Amino acid sequence: MSMGIEAKVNILHSALWMPLLSATSGDSGFTGPTLEHEFNPDPLFFAGTPFELNRVLLVRLVAVVILASIMVIYARRAKLVPGRAQGVVESLIDFSRVQIGEEILGKEDAKRFQPMLLTIFLGVLFMNITGVIPGLQIAGTSLIGMPLIYALFAYFGFIIAGLQARGGKFFKEQLMPPGVPWPFYFIMVPLEFLSTFILRPATLTIRLLANMVAGHFILVLCFLGTHYLYFSISGGLGVGLGSLTLLAGTLFVVFELFVGALQAYIFAMLSAAYVSLSISAH
């Protein structure tokens, strides 16, 4: 009975988590995941050139290609009466337009900024969910480069929107809210500058990055622990504990899907809120 369970788990881990199994060693005991091993992988293609690709960059390219392909196919094959696939895509687009754009910006402004908000929402979503896709197994947003790019996209988006709507008054309104006694501006201007133009992109980046890194470590730890317990600890103890870590890992996969979608929503929602603050008069 025990050998049957081990055989099934061996097949599962070989198929889904082979890139991670090198982090354990049956001779030296269990070795947990490390930042160096997980987020600084060896190059896979074009090593030593400006086009060097490692596992994380390859995952990002896969996510971009899949998202772009879905949107191109949707645009070319859209029908008046949508099928299931078209319905899913339109549900995501409508969610971005209504729940993010219209809820925060109103209908008129939401229509203008929908391309920006939809790009952020779908881009972050697809980068996030690569962390639970077999064969990819790491979020494209789990290294700081990708969250920073999306944060800068939102950052320049709300600045440009503010300049278009408020003109030359934009920076003054952001840094010097009206109705405040002038001596307080010596304190408020640097605080407003720090809050509006420094902390906004920083918090967008760090929030997304921290959630994806934490989720990846939890999944890796659960599945590496399962492999170690099944195949390095003999008897019922290893099977029992390994089954618990396998169950925990499976539950965390579902949880990570939820977190990935939630973080995409929060990122796009905050971007819309920043645009709203930029285009509105105080």
Solvent accessible surface area in square Angstrom, and as a share of the most:
residue,aa,sasa,rsa
1,M,199,0.89
2,S,52,0.33
3,M,145,0.65
4,G,38,0.37
5,I,57,0.29
6,E,36,0.16
7,A,54,0.42
8,K,150,0.63
9,V,8,0.05
10,N,72,0.37
11,I,124,0.63
12,L,65,0.33
13,H,0,0.00
14,S,45,0.29
15,A,74,0.57
16,L,51,0.25
17,W,17,0.06
18,M,104,0.46
19,P,65,0.41
20,L,1,0.01
21,L,25,0.13
22,S,89,0.58
23,A,14,0.11
24,T,24,0.14
25,S,43,0.28
26,G,60,0.58
27,D,147,0.76
28,S,92,0.59
29,G,21,0.20
30,F,79,0.33
31,T,66,0.39
32,G,26,0.25
33,P,23,0.14
34,T,65,0.38
35,L,117,0.58
36,E,115,0.52
37,H,76,0.34
38,E,1,0.00
39,F,18,0.08
40,N,89,0.46
41,P,25,0.15
42,D,117,0.61
43,P,56,0.35
44,L,97,0.48
45,F,104,0.43
46,F,125,0.52
47,A,67,0.52
48,G,77,0.74
49,T,62,0.36
50,P,131,0.83
51,F,152,0.63
52,E,69,0.31
53,L,34,0.17
54,N,29,0.15
55,R,39,0.14
56,V,1,0.00
57,L,68,0.34
58,L,59,0.30
59,V,4,0.03
60,R,31,0.11
61,L,83,0.41
62,V,49,0.28
63,A,3,0.02
64,V,78,0.45
65,V,93,0.53
66,I,74,0.38
67,L,32,0.16
68,A,51,0.39
69,S,48,0.31
70,I,61,0.31
71,M,51,0.23
72,V,71,0.41
73,I,87,0.44
74,Y,51,0.19
75,A,75,0.58
76,R,203,0.74
77,R,169,0.62
78,A,55,0.42
79,K,144,0.61
80,L,176,0.88
81,V,122,0.70
82,P,60,0.37
83,G,47,0.45
84,R,227,0.83
85,A,80,0.62
86,Q,22,0.10
87,G,23,0.22
88,V,93,0.54
89,V,17,0.09
90,E,48,0.22
91,S,68,0.44
92,L,50,0.25
93,I,33,0.17
94,D,61,0.32
95,F,76,0.32
96,S,0,0.00
97,R,90,0.33
98,V,47,0.27
99,Q,82,0.36
100,I,0,0.00
101,G,0,0.00
102,E,40,0.18
103,E,120,0.54
104,I,53,0.27
105,L,17,0.09
106,G,30,0.29
107,K,152,0.64
108,E,143,0.64
109,D,37,0.19
110,A,1,0.01
111,K,162,0.69
112,R,135,0.49
113,F,20,0.08
114,Q,23,0.10
115,P,90,0.57
116,M,22,0.10
117,L,0,0.00
118,L,30,0.15
119,T,75,0.43
120,I,0,0.00
121,F,9,0.04
122,L,9,0.04
123,G,6,0.06
124,V,0,0.00
125,L,17,0.09
126,F,28,0.12
127,M,5,0.02
128,N,6,0.03
129,I,43,0.22
130,T,3,0.02
131,G,9,0.09
132,V,26,0.15
133,I,63,0.32
134,P,78,0.49
135,G,54,0.52
136,L,29,0.14
137,Q,2,0.01
138,I,0,0.00
139,A,4,0.03
140,G,0,0.00
141,T,0,0.00
142,S,1,0.01
143,L,50,0.25
144,I,97,0.49
145,G,30,0.28
146,M,28,0.13
147,P,0,0.00
148,L,74,0.37
149,I,101,0.51
150,Y,23,0.09
151,A,0,0.00
152,L,70,0.35
153,F,86,0.36
154,A,1,0.01
155,Y,37,0.14
156,F,112,0.47
157,G,16,0.16
158,F,2,0.01
159,I,21,0.11
160,I,92,0.47
161,A,3,0.03
162,G,0,0.00
163,L,70,0.35
164,Q,134,0.60
165,A,48,0.37
166,R,51,0.19
167,G,33,0.31
168,G,79,0.76
169,K,111,0.47
170,F,0,0.00
171,F,87,0.36
172,K,131,0.56
173,E,27,0.12
174,Q,11,0.05
175,L,35,0.17
176,M,69,0.31
177,P,25,0.15
178,P,89,0.56
179,G,84,0.81
180,V,39,0.22
181,P,79,0.50
182,W,178,0.63
183,P,68,0.43
184,F,111,0.46
185,Y,36,0.14
186,F,150,0.63
187,I,105,0.53
188,M,47,0.21
189,V,45,0.26
190,P,74,0.47
191,L,104,0.52
192,E,47,0.21
193,F,99,0.41
194,L,82,0.41
195,S,55,0.35
196,T,5,0.03
197,F,12,0.05
198,I,81,0.41
199,L,80,0.40
200,R,27,0.10
201,P,16,0.10
202,A,37,0.29
203,T,52,0.30
204,L,3,0.01
205,T,5,0.03
206,I,106,0.54
207,R,88,0.32
208,L,2,0.01
209,L,36,0.18
210,A,55,0.43
211,N,48,0.25
212,M,4,0.02
213,V,31,0.18
214,A,53,0.41
215,G,4,0.03
216,H,9,0.04
217,F,47,0.20
218,I,67,0.34
219,L,4,0.02
220,V,0,0.00
221,L,91,0.45
222,C,18,0.11
223,F,11,0.05
224,L,1,0.00
225,G,12,0.11
226,T,0,0.00
227,H,39,0.17
228,Y,46,0.18
229,L,24,0.12
230,Y,7,0.03
231,F,76,0.32
232,S,49,0.32
233,I,54,0.27
234,S,104,0.67
235,G,52,0.50
236,G,63,0.60
237,L,119,0.59
238,G,0,0.00
239,V,22,0.13
240,G,37,0.35
241,L,73,0.36
242,G,0,0.00
243,S,46,0.29
244,L,113,0.56
245,T,36,0.21
246,L,37,0.18
247,L,103,0.51
248,A,33,0.26
249,G,0,0.00
250,T,68,0.39
251,L,109,0.54
252,F,68,0.28
253,V,36,0.21
254,V,95,0.55
255,F,102,0.43
256,E,21,0.09
257,L,80,0.40
258,F,119,0.50
259,V,15,0.08
260,G,1,0.01
261,A,44,0.34
262,L,67,0.33
263,Q,14,0.06
264,A,0,0.00
265,Y,61,0.23
266,I,39,0.20
267,F,6,0.02
268,A,0,0.00
269,M,57,0.25
270,L,36,0.18
271,S,1,0.01
272,A,0,0.00
273,A,30,0.23
274,Y,28,0.11
275,V,0,0.00
276,S,26,0.16
277,L,96,0.48
278,S,0,0.00
279,I,26,0.13
280,S,55,0.36
281,A,62,0.48
282,H,123,0.55
